[in-house]
Amino acid sequence: MTEKQQENKKIPEHSAEKEAAQKDTPFDRKATQEAKQLSSGRSAKELEEDARKAEALRTEKFRNHFEILAVISLYIVWAAIVAVGLTWLYHLIAPACWPRLPEEQVGNIQAIVTGGVIAGIASGHMKKRLH
């Protein structure tokens, strides 16, 4: 036999089926988890109750994350309003010889600070939290 014929007679160590069976896919993990739950000896009602509790926990966790984002955004908006307000205050009390923004920009800042749009949004959120 030639060397090439010898190579053709070798059986590969891993077959495609064996490799596919060893892969860890999300579907396999879910199937394994479901099999463990069903073989645990618990009733269908108990499993449904666990699923309901897990769903409620996921929903509450999402709400908590969203609330954290809302609070962080509130602080960022508050810091921006304070910065804009301090800039406006600087232009009200600083002497004319100090560096200043053009009157048009100061007017825009005044409109933002006194407009109340941002304050209304922030106060709406605070009212919701306080009541």
VEXDREN-2710 file (C-alpha; in Angstrom, 1 decimal):
% VEXDREN-2710
k/r/px/py/pz
1/MET/0.0/0.0/0.0
2/THR/1.1/3.5/-0.7
3/GLU/1.3/6.2/1.8
4/LYS/-1.7/8.1/0.3
5/GLN/-3.8/4.9/0.6
6/GLN/-2.8/4.6/4.3
7/GLU/-4.0/8.2/4.9
8/ASN/-7.3/7.5/3.4
9/LYS/-7.8/4.5/5.7
10/LYS/-7.4/6.5/8.9
11/ILE/-10.6/7.2/10.7
12/PRO/-10.9/10.7/12.0
13/GLU/-10.9/11.1/15.7
14/HIS/-14.0/13.4/15.8
15/SER/-17.0/12.8/13.7
16/ALA/-19.4/15.6/12.8
17/GLU/-22.1/14.2/15.0
18/LYS/-19.8/14.0/17.9
19/GLU/-18.7/17.6/17.4
20/ALA/-22.2/18.8/17.1
21/ALA/-23.3/17.0/20.3
22/GLN/-20.4/18.7/22.2
23/LYS/-21.3/22.2/21.1
24/ASP/-22.9/24.4/23.8
25/THR/-25.6/26.5/22.2
26/PRO/-28.3/28.6/23.9
27/PHE/-30.9/26.1/22.7
28/ASP/-28.9/23.2/24.4
29/ARG/-28.6/25.2/27.6
30/LYS/-32.4/25.9/27.6
31/ALA/-33.2/22.3/26.9
32/THR/-30.9/21.1/29.7
33/GLN/-32.4/23.5/32.1
34/GLU/-35.9/22.5/31.1
35/ALA/-35.0/18.8/31.5
36/LYS/-33.6/19.5/35.0
37/GLN/-36.8/21.3/36.0
38/LEU/-39.1/18.6/34.7
39/SER/-37.1/15.8/36.3
40/SER/-36.9/17.6/39.7
41/GLY/-40.2/16.0/40.8
42/ARG/-42.0/19.3/41.2
43/SER/-45.5/19.8/39.9
44/ALA/-46.5/21.8/36.9
45/LYS/-48.1/24.4/39.2
46/GLU/-44.9/24.8/41.1
47/LEU/-42.9/25.2/37.9
48/GLU/-45.4/27.8/36.6
49/GLU/-45.2/29.7/39.9
50/ASP/-41.4/29.7/39.6
51/ALA/-41.6/31.0/36.0
52/ARG/-44.0/33.7/37.1
53/LYS/-41.7/34.8/39.9
54/ALA/-38.7/34.8/37.5
55/GLU/-40.6/37.0/35.0
56/ALA/-41.7/39.4/37.8
57/LEU/-38.0/39.6/39.0
58/ARG/-36.8/40.4/35.4
59/THR/-39.5/43.1/35.0
60/GLU/-38.6/44.6/38.4
61/LYS/-34.9/44.5/37.5
62/PHE/-35.6/46.3/34.3
63/ARG/-37.6/49.0/36.1
64/ASN/-34.8/49.5/38.6
65/HIS/-32.3/49.9/35.8
66/PHE/-34.6/52.4/34.1
67/GLU/-35.1/54.3/37.3
68/ILE/-31.3/54.6/37.8
69/LEU/-30.9/56.0/34.3
70/ALA/-33.7/58.5/35.0
71/VAL/-32.1/59.6/38.2
72/ILE/-28.6/59.9/36.5
73/SER/-30.2/61.9/33.7
74/LEU/-32.0/64.2/36.2
75/TYR/-28.6/64.9/37.9
76/ILE/-27.0/65.6/34.5
77/VAL/-29.8/68.0/33.5
78/TRP/-29.6/69.7/36.9
79/ALA/-25.8/70.2/36.6
80/ALA/-26.3/71.6/33.1
81/ILE/-29.0/74.0/34.4
82/VAL/-26.7/75.1/37.2
83/ALA/-23.8/75.6/34.7
84/VAL/-26.0/77.7/32.4
85/GLY/-27.4/79.6/35.4
86/LEU/-24.0/80.4/36.7
87/THR/-22.9/81.6/33.2
88/TRP/-25.9/83.9/33.0
89/LEU/-25.2/85.1/36.5
90/TYR/-21.6/85.8/35.6
91/HIS/-22.8/88.0/32.7
92/LEU/-25.2/89.9/35.0
93/ILE/-22.6/90.8/37.6
94/ALA/-19.2/90.8/35.8
95/PRO/-17.7/94.1/34.6
96/ALA/-17.9/94.9/31.0
97/CYS/-14.1/94.6/30.6
98/TRP/-14.1/90.9/31.5
99/PRO/-14.6/88.3/28.8
100/ARG/-18.2/88.0/27.8
101/LEU/-20.4/86.1/25.4
102/PRO/-22.2/88.0/22.7
103/GLU/-25.6/89.4/23.7
104/GLU/-27.4/87.0/21.4
105/GLN/-26.0/84.0/23.3
106/VAL/-26.7/85.6/26.7
107/GLY/-30.3/86.0/25.5
108/ASN/-30.4/82.4/24.6
109/ILE/-29.1/81.4/28.0
110/GLN/-31.7/83.6/29.7
111/ALA/-34.5/82.0/27.7
112/ILE/-33.3/78.5/28.7
113/VAL/-32.9/79.4/32.4
114/THR/-36.2/81.3/32.7
115/GLY/-38.2/79.3/30.2
116/GLY/-39.1/76.7/32.7
117/VAL/-39.3/73.8/30.2
118/ILE/-36.5/71.8/31.8
119/ALA/-37.7/72.7/35.2
120/GLY/-41.2/71.5/34.4
121/ILE/-39.8/68.1/33.2
122/ALA/-37.7/67.7/36.3
123/SER/-40.5/68.8/38.7
124/GLY/-42.9/66.4/37.0
125/HIS/-40.5/63.5/37.7
126/MET/-39.9/64.7/41.3
127/LYS/-43.7/65.0/41.9
128/LYS/-44.1/61.5/40.8
129/ARG/-41.4/60.3/43.2
130/LEU/-42.7/62.3/46.1
131/HIS/-46.3/61.2/46.0
END
